Amino acid sequence: MEERLWTIDYIKVMLTNFLLYFAFYLLTPLLPIYLSEEYGATKDTIGIILSGYTLATLIIRPFSGFLIDNFPRKKILLICLAFFFICFAGYIAASTLLMFGIIRTLHGAPFGASTVSNSTCAIDILPSSRRNEGIGLFGLSNNLAMAISPSIGIYIYKIVGNFNILFWIALFIAGTALITASSIKITTKPIVHQNMKLSLDRFFLTRAWIMAINISLFGFCFGILCNYLAIFSKEELHITTGTGTYFALLSIGLFVSRLQGTKSLKKGKLTHNAGMGMILASVGYLLFVSIHNPIAYYISAILIGLGNGHMYPAFLNMFISIAHHNERGTANSSILTGWDIGFGLGVLLGGIIAEHTSYDVAFWIVAAYNIIGVVLFYTCTRNNFLQINLNSQNH
């Protein structure tokens, strides 16, 4: 008899993940507009401030993986979520550009640690026979949140015209995530400290380095898309009311591909899913930047959503499949570190490139980077993963 996948705790850990990402990305597309209107910040200054949280996230990711592998998972998760909640109050209290920039940067640490902690808890909750499938479905929660929360944020802002109300809503949602996580029941397993000597592989899954580089290229593309879509659409395409629809279509693509991809993930077709996803995303980015009309604009959203929905869970399963049982937290932090490096560089360089050239040039670079990611996968990453996986099975 097949083990049960949809347990109450699996649903709770997915809901926590959804709320965590929803609260954070509710503000993402509006922060460039907020910083420009509220503080008169230039494009490159906006890029620097918005990329600050990624720096903090990158610093904390490897340590959070180490902590989650060596200390009680639920306690670490609740501590991280509590700090994540507190930081939203900081946005409301910030009165200067410098103060806002500091709070935004600090916010990256509990966000990064919470995402690693929560996803590792999800792996523990899942039955081993349904882990690939469960991980693929788990990612629906954050993908869906990242896709729909920006459009909801834009919609709310159009109605109320007040950024502080958005900050209060995000604070409330973060608090709900903390309450939900506190009710999750995780079987406490004895933590085996086989080797407490600190080394790089305690903080990063070193044998997955090429996969981390590959995922960072796709993170770079998504970083620019998420943060500069609204302002690019307004300035370059003269589309002022379609950003919310764009993110909604993106979310539909993510949702459909996640559901469709679970069957092949269950069968272990990881590289097939990854390859199909990144090719779809490449077509989407090329369509987005090369044909400036509403039809191409919205079709690109669906294609990019379908692509990322296939690609990311496949990569996550690839990371976890080459990790040992006591390295699940490290595997989670490693893929997220790779993604965040790319995402953060996208946010930072997107603003700088736009300041000195245009947003159109920035998005052509996005299309190029995604294609480079496809080439890297088929020339290096895929073979490297299959070889490591084969060696681990033989041993």
C-alpha positions in Angstrom: 0.0 0.0 0.0 1.3 3.4 -1.0 2.3 5.7 1.9 0.2 8.8 2.5 1.5 12.0 1.1 -1.1 14.6 2.2 -0.8 14.5 6.0 -1.9 17.4 8.1 1.7 18.3 8.9 2.8 18.3 5.3 -0.1 20.7 4.5 0.9 22.9 7.5 4.6 23.1 6.4 3.4 23.9 2.8 1.1 26.7 4.2 4.0 28.1 6.3 6.2 28.1 3.2 3.5 29.9 1.1 2.9 32.5 3.8 6.6 33.1 4.2 7.2 33.8 0.5 3.9 35.6 0.1 4.7 38.1 2.8 8.2 38.8 1.4 7.3 39.0 -2.3 4.1 41.0 -1.7 6.4 44.1 -1.7 9.0 43.1 -4.3 7.7 44.8 -7.5 6.6 47.9 -5.6 9.8 48.7 -3.7 11.6 50.3 -6.7 8.6 52.6 -7.1 8.4 53.2 -3.3 12.1 54.1 -3.1 11.9 56.4 -6.1 8.8 58.2 -5.0 9.3 58.3 -1.2 13.1 59.0 -1.1 13.9 60.1 -4.7 16.4 57.2 -5.1 18.2 56.8 -8.5 18.0 53.5 -10.4 21.5 52.3 -9.3 20.8 53.2 -5.7 17.5 51.2 -5.9 19.5 48.3 -7.2 22.0 48.4 -4.4 19.4 48.7 -1.7 17.2 45.9 -3.1 20.2 43.6 -3.5 21.2 44.2 0.2 18.9 41.5 1.5 20.4 39.0 -0.9 23.9 39.6 0.7 22.5 38.8 4.1 20.6 35.8 2.8 23.8 34.5 1.2 25.8 34.9 4.4 23.2 33.1 6.5 22.3 30.3 4.1 25.3 28.0 4.7 25.2 28.5 8.4 21.4 27.8 8.5 22.1 24.5 6.7 24.7 23.6 9.3 22.4 24.5 12.2 19.3 22.7 10.8 21.5 19.5 10.4 22.9 19.7 13.9 20.1 21.2 16.1 16.3 20.6 16.6 14.7 21.6 13.3 11.5 23.1 14.6 13.2 25.3 17.2 15.5 26.7 14.6 12.5 27.3 12.3 10.5 29.2 14.9 13.4 31.4 15.9 14.0 32.3 12.3 10.3 33.0 11.6 10.1 35.2 14.7 12.9 37.5 13.4 11.4 37.4 10.0 8.1 38.8 11.4 9.9 41.5 13.4 11.7 42.9 10.4 8.4 43.9 8.7 7.7 46.3 11.6 11.1 47.9 10.7 9.8 49.0 7.3 6.9 50.8 9.0 9.3 52.5 11.5 12.0 53.5 8.9 12.1 57.2 8.3 15.2 57.6 6.1 16.6 55.8 3.0 19.6 54.6 5.0 17.4 53.1 7.7 15.2 51.4 5.1 18.2 50.0 3.4 19.6 48.6 6.6 16.3 46.9 7.6 15.9 45.5 4.1 19.4 44.1 4.2 18.9 42.6 7.7 15.6 41.1 6.6 17.5 38.8 4.3 19.0 36.8 7.2 15.8 35.5 8.8 14.2 35.0 5.3 17.1 32.9 4.1 17.3 30.8 7.3 13.5 30.3 7.5 13.3 29.0 3.9 16.1 26.5 4.5 14.7 25.4 7.9 11.1 25.0 6.5 12.0 23.0 3.4 14.2 20.7 5.4 11.3 20.1 7.8 9.2 19.2 4.8 11.7 16.6 3.7 11.6 15.0 7.2 7.8 14.9 7.2 7.6 13.2 3.8 7.6 9.4 3.5 10.7 8.2 1.8 8.8 6.5 -1.0 7.1 9.7 -2.0 9.9 12.2 -1.4 10.6 13.2 -5.0 6.9 13.7 -5.7 6.4 15.5 -2.4 9.4 17.9 -2.9 8.0 18.8 -6.3 4.6 19.6 -4.9 6.1 21.4 -1.9 7.7 23.9 -4.2 4.3 24.8 -5.5 3.8 26.8 -2.3 6.7 29.2 -2.7 6.4 29.3 -6.5 2.7 30.2 -6.3 3.4 32.8 -3.6 6.2 34.4 -5.6 4.0 34.5 -8.6 0.7 35.8 -7.2 1.8 38.0 -4.3 3.4 40.7 -6.5 0.2 41.0 -8.5 -1.9 41.1 -5.3 0.5 43.8 -3.9 0.1 45.9 -7.0 -3.6 45.5 -7.0 -3.9 46.5 -3.3 -1.6 49.5 -3.9 -3.8 50.7 -6.8 -6.8 50.6 -4.5 -5.3 52.2 -1.3 -2.3 54.1 -2.7 -0.5 53.7 0.6 2.7 51.7 1.1 2.3 51.5 4.9 -0.9 49.5 4.5 1.1 47.0 2.4 3.7 46.8 5.1 1.1 46.1 7.8 -0.5 43.4 5.6 2.9 41.7 5.1 3.5 41.9 8.9 0.2 40.1 9.6 0.9 37.4 7.0 4.4 36.8 8.5 2.8 36.4 12.0 0.3 33.9 10.6 3.2 31.9 9.2 4.8 31.8 12.6 1.6 30.6 14.3 1.1 27.9 11.6 4.7 26.6 12.0 4.3 26.4 15.8 1.6 23.8 15.4 3.7 21.5 13.0 4.6 18.1 14.6 8.0 16.8 13.5 9.3 13.5 14.8 12.4 14.3 16.7 15.3 12.2 15.6 18.6 11.9 17.4 21.2 14.1 15.7 24.3 12.1 14.9 27.5 14.2 15.2 29.7 11.9 13.2 32.2 14.6 12.4 32.1 17.9 14.1 35.3 19.2 12.5 34.3 22.3 10.6 35.0 22.2 6.9 33.5 23.6 3.8 31.3 20.6 3.1 29.6 21.1 6.4 28.2 24.4 5.0 28.0 23.7 1.3 27.4 20.6 -0.7 30.8 20.8 -2.5 30.0 17.9 -5.0 27.1 20.0 -6.3 29.2 23.0 -7.2 28.4 22.9 -11.0 24.7 22.5 -10.3 24.9 25.6 -8.0 26.6 27.6 -10.7 23.9 26.5 -13.2 21.0 27.4 -10.9 22.5 30.8 -10.2 22.2 31.7 -13.9 18.5 31.0 -13.8 18.2 32.9 -10.5 19.9 35.9 -12.2 17.2 36.0 -14.8 14.3 35.7 -12.3 15.9 38.4 -10.1 15.7 40.9 -12.8 12.3 39.8 -14.0 10.7 40.0 -10.5 12.2 43.3 -9.5 12.2 45.3 -12.7 9.1 44.0 -14.6 6.7 46.7 -13.4 9.1 49.6 -14.2 10.2 48.0 -17.5 6.7 47.5 -18.6 5.8 51.1 -17.8 8.9 52.8 -19.3 9.7 50.5 -22.3 6.4 48.8 -23.3 4.0 51.5 -22.0 2.0 48.8 -20.3 0.9 50.4 -17.0 -2.0 48.0 -15.9 -0.8 44.6 -17.0 1.9 43.8 -14.5 -0.5 42.1 -12.1 -1.9 40.0 -15.0 1.6 39.1 -16.0 2.4 37.7 -12.6 -1.0 35.9 -12.5 -0.2 34.1 -15.8 3.3 33.3 -14.6 1.7 31.7 -11.5 -0.6 29.6 -13.7 2.4 28.4 -15.7 4.2 27.5 -12.5 1.2 25.7 -11.0 0.5 23.7 -14.2 4.1 22.6 -14.7 4.5 21.6 -11.0 1.4 19.4 -11.2 2.4 18.0 -14.6 6.0 17.4 -13.5 5.3 15.4 -10.4 4.6 12.2 -12.4 8.0 12.3 -14.1 9.7 13.3 -10.9 8.1 10.3 -9.2 9.7 8.1 -11.9 13.1 9.8 -11.3 13.3 11.7 -14.6 15.1 14.7 -13.0 17.4 15.7 -15.8 14.5 15.4 -18.3 12.3 17.8 -16.3 15.2 20.2 -15.7 16.1 20.4 -19.4 12.5 20.8 -20.6 12.0 23.6 -18.1 15.0 25.7 -18.9 14.3 25.5 -22.7 10.7 26.7 -22.2 12.0 29.6 -20.0 14.5 30.5 -22.6 11.8 30.8 -25.3 9.8 32.9 -22.9 12.5 35.3 -22.1 13.4 35.7 -25.8 9.7 36.3 -26.7 9.4 38.9 -23.9 12.4 41.0 -25.0 12.2 40.7 -28.8 8.5 41.2 -29.5 7.1 44.3 -27.8 3.3 43.7 -28.0 0.8 42.6 -25.3 0.2 39.1 -26.8 3.9 38.2 -26.8 4.2 39.9 -23.3 1.6 37.6 -21.8 2.6 34.4 -23.6 6.1 34.9 -22.3 4.7 34.9 -18.7 3.1 31.5 -19.2 6.3 30.1 -20.8 8.6 31.4 -18.1 6.2 30.1 -15.5 6.1 26.6 -17.1 9.8 26.6 -17.5 10.7 27.5 -13.9 8.0 25.2 -12.6 9.7 22.2 -14.3 13.3 23.3 -13.8 13.5 24.2 -10.1 12.0 21.1 -8.4 14.1 18.9 -10.7 17.2 20.7 -9.6 16.2 20.5 -5.9 15.7 16.8 -6.2 19.1 16.5 -7.9 20.7 18.3 -5.0 19.0 16.1 -2.4 19.6 12.9 -4.3 23.4 13.3 -4.1 23.3 14.4 -0.4 23.7 12.0 2.5 20.8 11.6 5.0 22.6 14.0 7.5 23.1 16.6 4.8 19.5 17.5 3.9 19.8 21.0 5.4 23.1 21.5 3.6 21.6 20.4 0.3 18.7 22.8 0.8 21.0 25.7 1.7 23.3 24.9 -1.2 20.7 25.2 -4.0 19.2 28.3 -2.3 22.7 29.8 -2.1 23.2 29.2 -5.8 19.8 30.7 -6.6 20.3 33.7 -4.3 23.7 34.5 -5.7 22.2 34.7 -9.2 19.0 36.5 -8.0 21.0 39.1 -6.0 23.3 39.8 -8.9 20.3 40.2 -11.1 18.7 42.8 -8.7 22.0 44.7 -8.3 23.2 44.6 -11.9 19.7 45.1 -13.4 19.5 48.5 -11.8 23.1 49.4 -12.8 22.7 48.3 -16.4 19.4 50.1 -16.7 20.9 53.3 -15.3 23.7 53.3 -17.8 21.9 51.8 -20.8 18.2 50.8 -20.6 15.9 48.2 -19.1 15.6 46.7 -22.7 19.3 45.9 -22.6 19.0 44.4 -19.2 16.3 42.0 -20.4 18.3 41.0 -23.5 21.1 40.1 -21.0 18.5 38.0 -19.1 17.6 36.1 -22.3 21.3 35.5 -23.0 22.1 34.2 -19.5 19.2 31.8 -19.6 20.5 30.3 -22.9 24.0 30.1 -21.4 22.4 28.1 -18.5 20.9 25.7 -21.0 24.2 25.1 -22.7 26.0 24.6 -19.4 23.4 22.1 -18.3 23.7 19.9 -21.4 27.5 20.2 -21.7 28.5 19.8 -18.0 25.9 19.7 -15.3 23.8 16.8 -16.5 26.7 14.4 -17.0 28.3 15.5 -13.7 25.0 14.8 -11.8 24.5 11.4 -13.4 28.1 10.4 -12.7 27.9 11.3 -9.0 24.5 9.6 -8.7 25.9 6.4 -10.3 28.9 6.4 -8.0 26.8 6.8 -4.8 24.5 4.0 -5.9 27.5 1.7 -6.5 28.7 2.4 -3.0 
